[in-house]
Amino acid sequence: MSTYRVIRCPGCHQFTYTDYYGKWKLCPVCGEVISVRNVPVYLEVDDFSEAEVLIKEVERYLSHTGRLDLTREEVDLIREKYVEWLNGPAA
């Protein structure tokens, strides 16, 4: 079971993460109290360091493309690639 969820603040749109059982998250940027059940979960990961790396890469991608958010298809692709990475190389 994954232990961290990558979410996005509805106030300032900063990506952040919370532990799997968290119900609330204080946004580290704007201080908004985020209700975890009311925001989309971009990905669930096993380790907070994985969440931090993913957040940096997504923010870099969005900045590079000049977009504000990922498409549903891009979120699905990230999830698929994460599962492939967890399973390791095909035998």
C-alpha positions as CSV (number, residue, x, y, z in Angstrom):
1,M,0.0,0.0,0.0
2,S,1.3,3.4,-0.9
3,T,1.9,5.7,2.0
4,Y,2.0,9.2,0.5
5,R,-0.4,11.1,-1.8
6,V,0.6,13.8,-4.2
7,I,-2.0,16.5,-4.2
8,R,-2.3,20.2,-5.2
9,C,-3.4,23.2,-3.1
10,P,-6.7,24.6,-4.5
11,G,-5.6,28.1,-3.3
12,C,-2.1,28.6,-4.8
13,H,-2.0,25.5,-7.0
14,Q,1.3,24.3,-5.4
15,F,1.9,20.6,-5.5
16,T,2.5,18.9,-2.2
17,Y,2.1,15.6,-0.5
18,T,0.5,14.1,2.5
19,D,0.6,10.8,4.2
20,Y,-2.1,8.2,3.2
21,Y,-4.2,8.6,6.4
22,G,-4.0,12.4,6.5
23,K,-7.3,14.2,6.3
24,W,-5.9,17.8,6.2
25,K,-2.8,19.3,4.9
26,L,-1.5,22.8,5.6
27,C,-0.1,24.2,2.3
28,P,3.6,25.0,2.8
29,V,3.3,28.0,0.3
30,C,0.1,29.9,1.1
31,G,-1.0,28.3,4.4
32,E,-4.4,27.2,3.1
33,V,-5.8,24.2,5.0
34,I,-6.4,21.6,2.4
35,S,-9.1,19.0,2.8
36,V,-7.4,15.9,1.3
37,R,-10.7,14.3,0.4
38,N,-11.8,17.3,-1.7
39,V,-8.7,17.5,-4.0
40,P,-7.6,15.2,-6.7
41,V,-4.9,12.8,-5.9
42,Y,-2.3,12.8,-8.7
43,L,-0.4,9.8,-7.5
44,E,0.1,7.6,-4.5
45,V,3.8,6.7,-3.7
46,D,5.6,4.6,-1.2
47,D,8.1,7.2,0.1
48,F,8.1,10.9,0.7
49,S,11.3,11.3,-1.4
50,E,9.5,9.8,-4.4
51,A,6.8,12.3,-3.9
52,E,9.3,15.2,-3.8
53,V,11.0,14.0,-7.0
54,L,7.7,13.6,-8.8
55,I,6.5,17.1,-7.7
56,K,9.7,18.7,-9.0
57,E,9.4,16.9,-12.3
58,V,5.8,17.8,-12.8
59,E,6.4,21.4,-11.9
60,R,9.4,21.5,-14.4
61,Y,7.2,20.0,-17.1
62,L,4.4,22.4,-16.6
63,S,6.7,25.4,-16.5
64,H,8.5,24.2,-19.7
65,T,5.2,23.7,-21.6
66,G,3.6,26.9,-20.2
67,R,0.6,25.0,-18.9
68,L,-1.2,25.2,-15.6
69,D,-2.1,21.5,-15.0
70,L,-1.7,18.0,-16.4
71,T,-4.4,16.4,-18.5
72,R,-6.2,13.3,-17.3
73,E,-4.2,11.3,-19.8
74,E,-0.9,12.6,-18.5
75,V,-1.9,11.7,-14.9
76,D,-2.8,8.2,-16.1
77,L,0.6,7.9,-17.8
78,I,2.5,9.0,-14.7
79,R,0.6,6.4,-12.7
80,E,1.4,3.7,-15.3
81,K,5.1,4.6,-15.4
82,Y,5.3,4.6,-11.6
83,V,3.9,1.1,-11.5
84,E,6.3,0.0,-14.2
85,W,9.2,1.5,-12.2
86,L,8.0,-0.3,-9.0
87,N,7.8,-3.6,-10.8
88,G,11.4,-3.2,-12.2
89,P,12.6,-4.3,-15.6
90,A,10.7,-7.0,-17.4
91,A,12.3,-10.4,-17.2
